[in-house]
Amino acid sequence: MNKSIQSFHKLLCIIFFTLLLQACAPQKISVAKYTPEVLISWNQKIMEIAIEEDGLLTLKGLRTVTMMHIAIHDALNSIAPLYNTYAYKGEEIYTEPIATAAYAAYTVAVRQYPDKKSVFEAELHKWIKNIKDENATSKTLAEASALNILNKRNKDAWNGEADYTWHPMAPGVYAEFNEHSGTPVGFIFGSGWAKAEPFMLPAQNYFRSPPPPEIKSDAYTKAFNEVKAVGSTQNPTRTSDQTHLAMWWKDFVENSHNRLARQLVLKENLNLWEASRLFALMNMAVYDAYINVFDNKFHYNHWRPYTAIRWAENDENPDTHADLEWNNLHQHTYPFPSYPSAHGTASSAAMKTLANTLGKGDNYSFVMITEEVDSAGPFSEKVQMAPSTRSFNSFSEAGLEASMSRVYLGIHFRYDSEEGNSLGTKIGGYAIENFMTPIK
Protein backbone atom coordinates (compact mmCIF):
# COMPACT_ATOMS: atom_id res chain seq x y z
CA MET A 1 0.00 0.00 0.00
CA ASN A 2 2.80 2.39 0.92
CA LYS A 3 4.50 1.68 -2.38
CA SER A 4 1.30 2.44 -4.23
CA ILE A 5 0.89 5.73 -2.38
CA GLN A 6 4.53 6.63 -3.10
CA SER A 7 4.07 5.86 -6.78
CA PHE A 8 0.90 7.93 -6.87
CA HIS A 9 2.65 10.87 -5.19
CA LYS A 10 5.54 10.58 -7.62
CA LEU A 11 3.12 10.64 -10.54
CA LEU A 12 1.39 13.72 -9.12
CA CYS A 13 4.76 15.47 -8.78
CA ILE A 14 5.66 14.67 -12.38
CA ILE A 15 2.33 15.99 -13.60
CA PHE A 16 2.63 19.12 -11.44
CA PHE A 17 6.12 20.02 -12.62
CA THR A 18 5.23 19.25 -16.23
CA LEU A 19 2.30 21.65 -16.05
CA LEU A 20 4.47 24.23 -14.30
CA LEU A 21 7.12 24.04 -17.03
CA GLN A 22 4.48 24.36 -19.71
CA ALA A 23 3.00 27.41 -17.99
CA CYS A 24 6.41 29.09 -17.71
CA ALA A 25 7.54 28.22 -21.23
CA PRO A 26 6.98 30.73 -24.04
CA GLN A 27 3.60 30.21 -25.67
CA LYS A 28 3.64 29.09 -29.27
CA ILE A 29 1.73 31.19 -31.74
CA SER A 30 0.50 30.60 -35.25
CA VAL A 31 2.85 32.86 -37.20
CA ALA A 32 1.05 32.22 -40.48
CA LYS A 33 -2.12 34.02 -39.37
CA TYR A 34 -0.37 37.38 -38.87
CA THR A 35 -0.38 39.42 -42.08
CA PRO A 36 1.91 42.37 -42.94
CA GLU A 37 -0.55 45.27 -43.27
CA VAL A 38 0.85 47.01 -40.19
CA LEU A 39 4.32 47.05 -41.79
CA ILE A 40 3.02 48.32 -45.10
CA SER A 41 1.10 51.14 -43.48
CA TRP A 42 4.02 52.33 -41.33
CA ASN A 43 6.48 52.00 -44.21
CA GLN A 44 4.33 54.18 -46.46
CA LYS A 45 3.76 56.72 -43.69
CA ILE A 46 7.49 57.18 -43.04
CA MET A 47 8.31 57.50 -46.74
CA GLU A 48 5.59 60.13 -47.22
CA ILE A 49 6.88 62.19 -44.31
CA ALA A 50 10.49 61.88 -45.48
CA ILE A 51 9.57 63.09 -48.96
CA GLU A 52 7.61 65.97 -47.48
CA GLU A 53 10.51 67.05 -45.26
CA ASP A 54 13.56 66.89 -47.54
CA GLY A 55 12.59 65.23 -50.81
CA LEU A 56 14.84 62.26 -49.91
CA LEU A 57 17.90 64.44 -50.48
CA THR A 58 19.33 63.30 -47.15
CA LEU A 59 19.70 59.84 -45.63
CA LYS A 60 17.20 60.65 -42.86
CA GLY A 61 14.13 58.98 -44.35
CA LEU A 62 15.97 55.85 -45.47
CA ARG A 63 17.79 55.62 -42.15
CA THR A 64 14.52 55.99 -40.23
CA VAL A 65 12.64 53.36 -42.21
CA THR A 66 15.60 51.00 -41.89
CA MET A 67 15.82 51.37 -38.11
CA MET A 68 12.05 51.00 -37.86
CA HIS A 69 11.99 47.70 -39.73
CA ILE A 70 14.98 46.39 -37.76
CA ALA A 71 13.20 47.21 -34.49
CA ILE A 72 10.06 45.43 -35.65
CA HIS A 73 11.98 42.43 -36.96
CA ASP A 74 13.97 41.99 -33.75
CA ALA A 75 10.88 42.37 -31.54
CA LEU A 76 8.86 39.85 -33.54
CA ASN A 77 11.69 37.34 -33.35
CA SER A 78 11.66 37.70 -29.59
CA ILE A 79 8.06 36.48 -29.68
CA ALA A 80 8.62 33.64 -32.15
CA PRO A 81 12.29 33.18 -33.13
CA LEU A 82 12.31 32.33 -36.82
CA TYR A 83 15.25 34.51 -37.89
CA ASN A 84 18.37 35.73 -36.15
CA THR A 85 17.97 39.24 -34.82
CA TYR A 86 20.12 42.20 -35.86
CA ALA A 87 20.53 44.22 -32.65
CA TYR A 88 18.10 43.26 -29.87
CA LYS A 89 18.92 40.07 -27.96
CA GLY A 90 16.09 39.86 -25.42
CA GLU A 91 14.61 36.74 -23.89
CA GLU A 92 11.90 34.92 -25.79
CA ILE A 93 8.54 36.25 -24.63
CA TYR A 94 4.97 35.86 -25.77
CA THR A 95 2.93 38.97 -26.52
CA GLU A 96 0.67 40.33 -29.25
CA PRO A 97 2.63 40.68 -32.55
CA ILE A 98 0.56 43.41 -34.27
CA ALA A 99 0.67 45.68 -31.24
CA THR A 100 4.40 44.97 -30.84
CA ALA A 101 5.11 45.94 -34.45
CA ALA A 102 3.06 49.13 -34.15
CA TYR A 103 4.71 50.21 -30.89
CA ALA A 104 8.19 49.52 -32.31
CA ALA A 105 7.43 51.58 -35.42
CA TYR A 106 6.00 54.42 -33.34
CA THR A 107 8.99 54.52 -30.98
CA VAL A 108 11.49 54.90 -33.84
CA ALA A 109 9.36 57.26 -35.90
CA VAL A 110 8.52 59.75 -33.17
CA ARG A 111 12.18 60.12 -32.18
CA GLN A 112 13.22 60.90 -35.74
CA TYR A 113 10.29 63.16 -36.59
CA PRO A 114 9.08 64.57 -33.23
CA ASP A 115 7.07 67.29 -34.94
CA LYS A 116 4.89 64.57 -36.49
CA LYS A 117 3.99 62.99 -33.14
CA SER A 118 0.25 63.50 -33.60
CA VAL A 119 0.39 61.79 -36.99
CA PHE A 120 2.22 58.82 -35.51
CA GLU A 121 -0.13 58.62 -32.54
CA ALA A 122 -3.07 58.34 -34.91
CA GLU A 123 -1.26 55.61 -36.86
CA LEU A 124 -0.44 53.74 -33.65
CA HIS A 125 -4.03 53.91 -32.40
CA LYS A 126 -5.24 52.43 -35.68
CA TRP A 127 -3.35 49.22 -34.93
CA ILE A 128 -3.84 48.82 -31.19
CA LYS A 129 -7.40 50.07 -30.67
CA ASN A 130 -8.98 46.61 -31.05
CA ILE A 131 -6.31 44.69 -29.15
CA LYS A 132 -7.53 44.23 -25.61
CA ASP A 133 -4.78 42.06 -24.15
CA GLU A 134 -1.00 42.13 -24.05
CA ASN A 135 -0.61 45.85 -24.88
CA ALA A 136 1.60 46.59 -21.88
CA THR A 137 3.94 43.68 -22.63
CA SER A 138 3.94 44.50 -26.33
CA LYS A 139 4.89 48.11 -25.61
CA THR A 140 7.71 47.08 -23.28
CA LEU A 141 9.19 44.65 -25.80
CA ALA A 142 8.77 47.06 -28.71
CA GLU A 143 10.42 49.95 -26.88
CA ALA A 144 13.33 47.75 -25.79
CA SER A 145 13.96 46.65 -29.38
CA ALA A 146 13.51 50.15 -30.81
CA LEU A 147 15.74 51.86 -28.25
CA ASN A 148 18.38 49.23 -28.85
CA ILE A 149 18.75 50.09 -32.55
CA LEU A 150 18.33 53.83 -31.90
CA ASN A 151 21.19 53.75 -29.38
CA LYS A 152 23.31 51.63 -31.70
CA ARG A 153 22.93 54.22 -34.48
CA ASN A 154 23.19 57.27 -32.21
CA LYS A 155 26.50 58.53 -33.62
CA ASP A 156 26.54 56.97 -37.08
CA ALA A 157 27.37 60.23 -38.93
CA TRP A 158 24.38 59.96 -41.27
CA ASN A 159 24.27 63.75 -41.57
CA GLY A 160 28.00 64.46 -41.60
CA GLU A 161 29.21 67.58 -43.36
CA ALA A 162 30.59 67.45 -46.87
CA ASP A 163 34.39 67.39 -47.06
CA TYR A 164 35.82 67.75 -50.55
CA THR A 165 38.85 69.32 -52.22
CA TRP A 166 38.37 70.46 -55.80
CA HIS A 167 41.07 69.41 -58.26
CA PRO A 168 42.41 71.31 -61.27
CA MET A 169 40.69 70.57 -64.58
CA ALA A 170 42.27 67.47 -66.16
CA PRO A 171 41.22 64.46 -68.30
CA GLY A 172 38.86 62.23 -66.34
CA VAL A 173 38.77 64.45 -63.23
CA TYR A 174 35.41 65.47 -61.81
CA ALA A 175 34.74 69.14 -62.50
CA GLU A 176 32.11 71.59 -61.37
CA PHE A 177 29.21 72.37 -63.68
CA ASN A 178 26.96 74.40 -61.40
CA GLU A 179 25.19 75.93 -64.40
CA HIS A 180 23.95 72.43 -65.28
CA SER A 181 23.31 71.09 -61.79
CA GLY A 182 21.59 74.27 -60.61
CA THR A 183 23.65 74.34 -57.42
CA PRO A 184 25.72 77.11 -55.79
CA VAL A 185 29.35 77.54 -56.84
CA GLY A 186 31.55 75.12 -54.94
CA PHE A 187 28.67 72.81 -53.95
CA ILE A 188 29.30 69.07 -53.78
CA PHE A 189 26.78 66.39 -52.85
CA GLY A 190 27.36 63.08 -51.09
CA SER A 191 30.88 63.29 -49.70
CA GLY A 192 29.36 63.14 -46.22
CA TRP A 193 27.46 59.99 -47.20
CA ALA A 194 30.78 58.33 -47.95
CA LYS A 195 31.73 58.64 -44.27
CA ALA A 196 28.46 57.46 -42.69
CA GLU A 197 28.47 54.19 -40.76
CA PRO A 198 26.99 51.25 -42.70
CA PHE A 199 24.33 49.00 -41.20
CA MET A 200 25.99 45.79 -42.41
CA LEU A 201 29.26 46.29 -44.23
CA PRO A 202 32.37 46.21 -42.02
CA ALA A 203 33.59 49.48 -43.56
CA GLN A 204 32.50 52.13 -46.06
CA ASN A 205 35.05 50.86 -48.58
CA TYR A 206 34.40 47.15 -47.99
CA PHE A 207 33.71 46.58 -51.70
CA ARG A 208 36.24 48.55 -53.75
CA SER A 209 35.33 48.88 -57.41
CA PRO A 210 38.05 48.45 -60.03
CA PRO A 211 39.23 51.71 -61.66
CA PRO A 212 37.24 53.16 -64.58
CA PRO A 213 38.82 52.89 -68.04
CA GLU A 214 41.78 55.10 -68.90
CA ILE A 215 40.69 58.15 -70.88
CA LYS A 216 42.88 57.17 -73.86
CA SER A 217 41.60 53.59 -73.97
CA ASP A 218 39.29 52.04 -76.53
CA ALA A 219 36.86 51.13 -73.75
CA TYR A 220 36.53 54.77 -72.74
CA THR A 221 36.17 55.94 -76.35
CA LYS A 222 33.38 53.44 -76.94
CA ALA A 223 31.52 54.47 -73.76
CA PHE A 224 32.04 58.17 -74.59
CA ASN A 225 30.56 57.84 -78.06
CA GLU A 226 27.65 55.77 -76.80
CA VAL A 227 26.43 58.21 -74.15
CA LYS A 228 27.10 61.14 -76.47
CA ALA A 229 24.62 59.57 -78.89
CA VAL A 230 21.92 57.78 -76.89
CA GLY A 231 22.04 60.14 -73.89
CA SER A 232 21.63 63.42 -75.74
CA THR A 233 18.53 65.60 -75.54
CA GLN A 234 17.38 64.74 -79.03
CA ASN A 235 18.76 61.70 -80.82
CA PRO A 236 17.14 59.33 -83.35
CA THR A 237 19.26 56.36 -82.20
CA ARG A 238 17.55 56.26 -78.79
CA THR A 239 14.31 54.29 -79.02
CA SER A 240 11.05 55.44 -77.47
CA ASP A 241 11.32 52.62 -74.91
CA GLN A 242 14.84 53.70 -73.94
CA THR A 243 13.58 57.26 -73.53
CA HIS A 244 10.74 56.01 -71.36
CA LEU A 245 12.92 53.84 -69.10
CA ALA A 246 15.50 56.62 -68.75
CA MET A 247 12.92 58.95 -67.24
CA TRP A 248 10.81 56.27 -65.50
CA TRP A 249 13.73 55.06 -63.37
CA LYS A 250 14.48 58.54 -62.00
CA ASP A 251 12.48 58.01 -58.82
CA PHE A 252 14.68 57.58 -55.73
CA VAL A 253 15.46 53.93 -55.05
CA GLU A 254 14.27 54.04 -51.43
CA ASN A 255 10.90 55.33 -52.65
CA SER A 256 10.32 53.15 -55.71
CA HIS A 257 11.62 49.92 -54.17
CA ASN A 258 9.73 50.28 -50.89
CA ARG A 259 6.64 50.90 -52.99
CA LEU A 260 7.41 47.69 -54.90
CA ALA A 261 8.00 45.76 -51.67
CA ARG A 262 4.65 46.89 -50.27
CA GLN A 263 2.99 45.58 -53.40
CA LEU A 264 4.78 42.22 -53.48
CA VAL A 265 4.45 41.17 -49.84
CA LEU A 266 0.67 41.39 -50.24
CA LYS A 267 0.66 39.68 -53.61
CA GLU A 268 2.63 36.72 -52.26
CA ASN A 269 0.79 36.54 -48.92
CA LEU A 270 3.92 36.87 -46.79
CA ASN A 271 3.31 36.62 -43.09
CA LEU A 272 4.35 39.34 -40.65
CA TRP A 273 7.71 37.72 -39.84
CA GLU A 274 8.67 37.14 -43.48
CA ALA A 275 7.66 40.65 -44.50
CA SER A 276 9.50 42.30 -41.61
CA ARG A 277 12.69 40.52 -42.65
CA LEU A 278 12.20 41.55 -46.28
CA PHE A 279 11.73 45.24 -45.45
CA ALA A 280 14.62 45.30 -42.99
CA LEU A 281 17.14 43.57 -45.25
CA MET A 282 16.16 45.52 -48.35
CA ASN A 283 16.46 48.91 -46.66
CA MET A 284 19.75 48.01 -44.95
CA ALA A 285 21.10 46.97 -48.34
CA VAL A 286 19.98 50.21 -50.01
CA TYR A 287 21.46 52.33 -47.22
CA ASP A 288 24.80 50.52 -47.33
CA ALA A 289 24.77 50.66 -51.12
CA TYR A 290 24.69 54.45 -50.95
CA ILE A 291 27.51 54.53 -48.42
CA ASN A 292 29.72 52.13 -50.35
CA VAL A 293 29.09 53.65 -53.77
CA PHE A 294 29.75 57.21 -52.59
CA ASP A 295 32.98 56.03 -51.00
CA ASN A 296 33.93 54.65 -54.42
CA LYS A 297 32.79 57.81 -56.19
CA PHE A 298 35.03 60.08 -54.15
CA HIS A 299 37.88 57.59 -54.27
CA TYR A 300 37.98 57.75 -58.09
CA ASN A 301 36.58 61.29 -58.54
CA HIS A 302 35.61 60.52 -62.16
CA TRP A 303 34.04 63.10 -64.42
CA ARG A 304 30.51 63.18 -65.78
CA PRO A 305 29.55 62.84 -69.48
CA TYR A 306 28.44 66.49 -69.54
CA THR A 307 31.99 67.63 -68.75
CA ALA A 308 33.69 64.92 -70.80
CA ILE A 309 31.80 65.67 -74.02
CA ARG A 310 32.09 69.45 -73.83
CA TRP A 311 35.80 69.34 -72.88
CA ALA A 312 36.83 66.47 -75.16
CA GLU A 313 39.29 68.54 -77.20
CA ASN A 314 41.48 68.66 -74.09
CA ASP A 315 41.20 65.01 -72.98
CA GLU A 316 44.30 63.84 -74.94
CA ASN A 317 42.23 61.16 -76.68
CA PRO A 318 42.30 61.74 -80.45
CA ASP A 319 39.22 59.55 -80.98
CA THR A 320 36.83 61.64 -78.89
CA HIS A 321 35.34 64.82 -80.30
CA ALA A 322 33.89 67.72 -78.38
CA ASP A 323 30.38 69.10 -78.69
CA LEU A 324 30.21 72.44 -76.90
CA GLU A 325 26.40 72.48 -77.12
CA TRP A 326 25.78 68.91 -75.95
CA ASN A 327 23.11 68.31 -73.36
CA ASN A 328 21.53 65.18 -71.92
CA LEU A 329 17.96 63.93 -72.04
CA HIS A 330 16.60 65.72 -68.96
CA GLN A 331 19.09 68.61 -69.22
CA HIS A 332 20.47 68.17 -65.73
CA THR A 333 23.47 66.49 -64.07
CA TYR A 334 23.71 65.60 -60.40
CA PRO A 335 26.60 67.35 -58.59
CA PHE A 336 28.87 64.49 -57.57
CA PRO A 337 31.36 62.18 -59.32
CA SER A 338 30.15 59.68 -61.87
CA TYR A 339 31.75 56.30 -61.19
CA PRO A 340 30.06 54.00 -60.24
CA SER A 341 26.35 54.74 -60.64
CA ALA A 342 24.69 55.24 -57.24
CA HIS A 343 21.24 54.57 -58.64
CA GLY A 344 22.39 51.33 -60.25
CA THR A 345 24.14 50.23 -57.07
CA ALA A 346 21.20 50.89 -54.75
CA SER A 347 18.59 49.39 -57.09
CA SER A 348 20.64 46.25 -57.74
CA ALA A 349 21.22 45.79 -53.99
CA ALA A 350 17.49 46.06 -53.33
CA MET A 351 16.57 43.67 -56.14
CA LYS A 352 19.07 41.09 -54.90
CA THR A 353 17.49 41.08 -51.44
CA LEU A 354 13.97 40.87 -52.87
CA ALA A 355 14.92 37.84 -54.94
CA ASN A 356 15.89 36.06 -51.73
CA THR A 357 13.42 37.30 -49.13
CA LEU A 358 10.26 37.06 -51.22
CA GLY A 359 10.83 33.32 -51.38
CA LYS A 360 10.49 33.10 -55.15
CA GLY A 361 14.09 33.31 -56.34
CA ASP A 362 15.35 35.61 -59.06
CA ASN A 363 13.19 34.33 -61.93
CA TYR A 364 9.99 36.06 -60.93
CA SER A 365 7.72 38.15 -63.14
CA PHE A 366 6.39 41.39 -61.71
CA VAL A 367 5.12 44.83 -62.69
CA MET A 368 6.58 47.95 -61.12
CA ILE A 369 4.74 51.28 -60.93
CA THR A 370 6.15 54.83 -61.10
CA GLU A 371 3.52 57.44 -61.81
CA GLU A 372 5.61 60.63 -61.84
CA VAL A 373 9.23 61.81 -61.68
CA ASP A 374 11.18 65.07 -61.65
CA SER A 375 11.35 66.60 -65.11
CA ALA A 376 14.99 67.58 -64.49
CA GLY A 377 16.77 67.93 -61.15
CA PRO A 378 15.33 67.95 -57.63
CA PHE A 379 12.57 70.53 -57.09
CA SER A 380 11.82 70.67 -60.83
CA GLU A 381 8.26 70.19 -62.03
CA LYS A 382 6.88 66.67 -62.00
CA VAL A 383 6.12 64.83 -65.24
CA GLN A 384 3.62 62.01 -65.52
CA MET A 385 4.89 58.68 -66.78
CA ALA A 386 2.85 57.18 -69.60
CA PRO A 387 2.73 54.30 -69.21
CA SER A 388 3.33 54.30 -65.45
CA THR A 389 4.39 50.65 -65.41
CA ARG A 390 7.27 48.52 -66.56
CA SER A 391 7.29 44.71 -66.55
CA PHE A 392 10.17 42.40 -65.67
CA ASN A 393 10.87 38.67 -65.81
CA SER A 394 13.38 38.70 -62.97
CA PHE A 395 14.73 40.89 -60.20
CA SER A 396 18.19 40.90 -61.77
CA GLU A 397 16.70 42.13 -65.05
CA ALA A 398 15.08 45.03 -63.22
CA GLY A 399 18.28 45.90 -61.36
CA LEU A 400 20.26 45.94 -64.60
CA GLU A 401 17.69 48.07 -66.39
CA ALA A 402 17.72 50.56 -63.51
CA SER A 403 21.49 50.75 -63.84
CA MET A 404 21.53 51.15 -67.61
CA SER A 405 18.78 53.76 -67.56
CA ARG A 406 21.39 56.33 -66.55
CA VAL A 407 23.21 55.91 -69.87
CA TYR A 408 20.04 56.75 -71.82
CA LEU A 409 19.42 59.65 -69.45
CA GLY A 410 22.89 60.90 -70.43
CA ILE A 411 24.32 61.21 -66.92
CA HIS A 412 26.52 58.08 -66.81
CA PHE A 413 28.89 56.14 -68.99
CA ARG A 414 28.10 52.46 -69.57
CA TYR A 415 30.96 51.37 -67.31
CA ASP A 416 29.48 53.49 -64.48
CA SER A 417 26.20 51.61 -64.82
CA GLU A 418 27.69 48.15 -65.24
CA GLU A 419 29.87 48.54 -62.17
CA GLY A 420 26.93 49.95 -60.21
CA ASN A 421 24.94 46.84 -61.05
CA SER A 422 27.83 44.57 -60.04
CA LEU A 423 28.55 46.47 -56.82
CA GLY A 424 24.91 46.53 -55.75
CA THR A 425 24.51 42.81 -56.40
CA LYS A 426 27.48 42.12 -54.12
CA ILE A 427 26.04 44.30 -51.36
CA GLY A 428 22.62 42.64 -51.60
CA GLY A 429 24.27 39.24 -51.50
CA TYR A 430 26.27 40.22 -48.43
CA ALA A 431 23.04 41.24 -46.68
CA ILE A 432 21.17 37.98 -47.23
CA GLU A 433 24.17 35.81 -46.43
CA ASN A 434 25.10 37.49 -43.16
CA PHE A 435 22.03 39.09 -41.57
CA MET A 436 18.63 37.98 -40.32
CA THR A 437 19.31 34.45 -41.48
CA PRO A 438 16.78 31.68 -40.73
CA ILE A 439 17.31 29.91 -37.43
CA LYS A 440 18.15 26.29 -38.12
N, C-alpha and C positions, 0 to 999 in steps of 0.2 A: 504493500500500500504506500509506504513511504517513497519507494522508488517511482511509483506512478505519479505521486504528488510532485516529486522533484522534476520528473520529466515534463509534467504539465506546466510547472513554474518556468522551466527552461524555455519551453515553447512560447509561453506568454512573453518572456523577456525578448526572445528573438523577434516576435511579431511587433512588440513595442518599439524596439530600436530600429527595426526596418521602417516602420511608419514614421518615426522621428527623423530618420535620414531622408526619407522621401519628402517630408515637410520642409526640411532645411535646404534641400537641393534646389537648384534653379529650375523653375518651371519650364517645360518645353512648350513652344508655341508653334503654330502652323504658319511658317514664314510665307508660304505661297499665297495666303489670303490677303496679304498686305500689299496694296498697289501703290504706284509711285506718284500719284497726283500731288501730294504735299511737296515733293521735291520739285516737280515741274512748276508749280505755282510760285514757290520761293525763288527758284532759278530765274524765272521770267521777271519777277518783281525787282530783283537785284540788278539785272541787266538793264531794265527800263530806267531805274534810278541812276545807274552809272552813266548811261547815255545822256540823260538829262543834265547831270552835273558837269561832265567834262568831255562828252562826245567820245569816250574811250581813248582819249589822247594821253592818258596816264595809265599806270598799271593798277590803279586803285580798284576799279570794278572787277577786273579779272582776279586780282588778289583776294578780294572779298568773297567772290563766288567760290573760289578754290578753297579758302579756309572754311566757308560755310559747309561745303559738301564733305570736306574731311571731318569736320566736327560731327556731322550727321552719320557718316559712315562708321566712325569709331564708336559712337554711342550705340548705334544699332548692333554692332558686333560685340558689344558688352551685354546685350540682351540675348542674342543668339549668335554665337561665334561661328560664322561661315568663312570669313576672310580675315587675314591678319590686319591689325589696325596700323595706322600711320603714326599717331602721336600718343593717344590716350591708352593707358594700360590698366584700366580699372578692373575690379573683380566682376565676374559674371553675375548679372542681376536681372530679375524679371521685372519689367514694367511695360507700359503701353507704348508701342513703337511709333504710332502717328504723332502722339503728343510729344514724345521724345525728339522726333525729327523737327517738329515745329518749334519747340523751345530752343533747340540747338541752333537752328537757322536764325531765330530772333536774337539770340544772345550775340552772335557774330555780327549780324546786320546792324543792330542798334549801336554797337560800339564803333562801327566804321562810318555810319551815317546817322549821328545822333539827332540831327535836325529833322529826320524822317521818322522819329519814334512813333508818332501817331499812326503813320501808315503801317509800320511794322506791327504795332499793337492790334490793329484791325485785321491784319493778315494772320497773326497768331490766334486771335479769337476765333477766326473762321475754322481753324483746325482742332481747337480744344473744347469748343462750346458744347459738343455733344458727348464728350468723354467724361464720364462721371467718376471713374476710379483711376487710381494710379498717377494722377496729375502731379502730386508732390514729389513722388519718386522719379517720375519722368523729368521734371524740371531740374532736380538735383543732378541726375545723371547727365542731362543735356548741358547744363552749365559747366559741369566738371570737364566734359569733353571739349566744349567750345573754348573755355578759358585756357585749357591746355595748349591748343593750337594757337590761340591769340598770344599767349605768353611766349611760345616758341618762335613766333614771327615778329616779336615786338621791335627788334632792331635789325630788320632784314634789308634796310636801305632801298626799299621799293621806290622811294621818292627822292633819291640822292640827286644832287646837283650835277649838271652837265660839266664835264671836264675835257676840254679838247684844245689842241694846238693846231692852228691852220698851217699848212705847208705851202711852199712856193709852187706856182703852177708848173706842172711837169707831166709827161706822158703817163697816163694811168692813175694819177693822183687825184683824189677827190677834191673838187673845187666848189666854191660857193656860186650859187646861181639864184640869189634872193629874188631877182625879177621874175623867175619862173616858179619858185616855191611860194612866193607871196609872204616871205618871212623877213624879219628885221635883219639888217646887215650884221654879220657875225653870228647869226643864230645857227645852232646845231641841235638836232633831235636825237635822243636815244643813247648818248654816251653814258648817262646815268643808269640806264637799264642794263648796260653791260657790266655794272658793278653790283647789281642787286643779288641777293642770296637766292639761289634756286630752291625749289621745293624738294627735288629728287637728286639732281646731278651733284656729284661731289664737289665740283667747282664750275665757275662760269665758263671756263675754257675746256671743259671735260672732253668735248668732241671738237677737235681742231680740223677745220676744212683744209684741203690742199690749196695751194696758191692758185689764183686765177691765171689764165694764159698770159704769156708775155705779149706786150703790145705789138711787137714785130712778128709774132707767130702767125702761121696760117689759121690756127684755131681762133685767134682773136679777130683776124680779118674776116673770116666767115661769119662770126657772131655779130661783128660790127655791121656788115652789109645786110644781114638778116633783119636786125632791129631797125636799121635805117629805112628798110623797105616796109616791112609788115607792121612796124610800130608807129609810122608817121600819121599825121592827122588825116590826110586823104591819100589812099593808095589802092589801086585796083587789084594788087596781088593779095590783099587781106580779104578773106571771104566774109560774108555777112555773119556766119556763125562765129568766126574768130573775133569779129567786132563785138558781137553780143557777149561772148564769154569774157572778153577783156574787161568790159564794163561790169558785167554781172558779178564777177568775183571780187569787186572792189570792197564789198562790205567787210568790216573787221572780223577776223577769224573767231574771236571770242563771242561775237554776236551771232554770226551765221551758223557756227558749229554747235553752239548751245541750243539754238533754235532747231537745228537738225536733230540733236540728241533728244530734245523734248518730244519731237514727232516720233522718233523711232522707238523709244522705250514704251510708248503706248501701243504702237503698231505691233510690237513683238511681245506684248503682255509681260514685260519684266516685272518681277516683284520688287518690293521696296529695297531689299538688300542688294539685289543685282543692279538696280538703277542707281543707287547711291554710290556704288563702286564705279560704275560707268562715268557718272558726272565728276567724281573726285579725280579719277585717273586722267580723264580727258583734259580737265582744266589745269591740273598740275603739269601735264605734258605741254600744253599751249604756253603756260607761263614760263616754263623752263626753256621752251623753244625760243621765245623772245630773248631771254637772257643770253643763251648760248649763241644765237645768231648775231646779236648786237656785239657780243664780245668778238666774234669773227669779223664783223663789219669794220670795227675800229682797229682791229689787228692789221687788216689788209688795206683799209682806207682807199678802196678802189672807186674810180670815177663812174659817173652815171652816163648813159647814152646821150643825154642832152648836151653835156659838156664834150664828150668824146667826138660827136658828129660835128659840132660847130667849131671845134678846135683841131680837127684832124690834120690840117696842113702843118701842124707843129708836133705831131706825135711820132715822127721819125719812122713811120711805116709808109712806104711808097705806094702800097696797095689800098690805102684808105683815102677817101676824098671828102673834103669838108663840104658842108651845106650850111651856110651862115643863117639861113631862114628856117632850118628844120625845126619841127615841133612834133610832139607825140600826140596820140589819139585824144587824150583828155586835156591836153595843153597844161600839164602840171607835173612837177617832179618833187618827190618828198625829200626833205633836207637832211639826208644822212647817206653814208656810203652805200654802194650798190651791192657788193658781194659778201655773202650770198643773199638770196631773196628772203626777207623776213616773212612775207606772206606765204611763200611756198613752204618754208620751214615749219611755221605754226600750223598750217592746214594739214600738211603731211603727218605731223606728230599727232594731231587730233584724229585723223582718219585711221592711223595705225592702231590707236587705242580703241576706237569704235569697232574695228574689225575683230578685236579680241573680246571686248567686254559685252558686246551685243549677243555673243554666243552663236553667231552665224558664219564666222570666218570672213575672209576678204571677198570672196565671190558672192556678192549680195547686191541685188538690184534695188535701187531706191531713187526717189525724186527729191530734189532739194529746192527750196523756195527762197528767192530774194526779190522782194517787190520793188525796192528803190535803193539807189546809191547816190553818193555825191557826184555831181556832174564834173567836178574837177578836184580841187583839194578840199581839206576839211573846211566846214562852214560855207561851202559853195551850195548853190541850189540843188535840190534833190531832183533826180530824173527817174521816171518810172521804167521798170524793166518789162519789155514785152517781147517774148513771153517772160513770166516771172519765175519759170521753172527750168531746171536742167536735169536730165536723167543720166544715171550712171549704172554700170554693170558690176562695179566693185569699188571698195573704198580706196584702193590704191590708184584706180583710174581717176577718181575725183581729186585726190591729193596731187596727182601729177598735172591735171588740168588747171587746178588752182595755181600751181607753180608756173606753168607755161603761160598763163593768162597775162603775166606781167611783161612778157616779150611783145605780145600783140597790143598791149597798152602803151608800149614804147618806153617803159621806165627801167627795164632790165635787159641785160644780155642773156642769151640762152644758157650760158654756163652759170650765171647767177641762179637761174630758175632750177636747173638740173641739180646743182649742189644743194639748193634749198630743199628740194624734194628728198634728196639722199640724207641730208642732215636731220630733217624732221622725222623721217622714218626710223633713224637710229634712236632718236630721243623717245619716240613713242614706244619702240621696242624695249628700251631701257625701263620705261615706266611699268609696262605689263610684266616684265620679267622679275622686277625687284620690289614692287610695292603692291600692297593689298592683294596678295596672292591667296588662292583658296587654301583653307586649312585642311591638311590631309587627315 
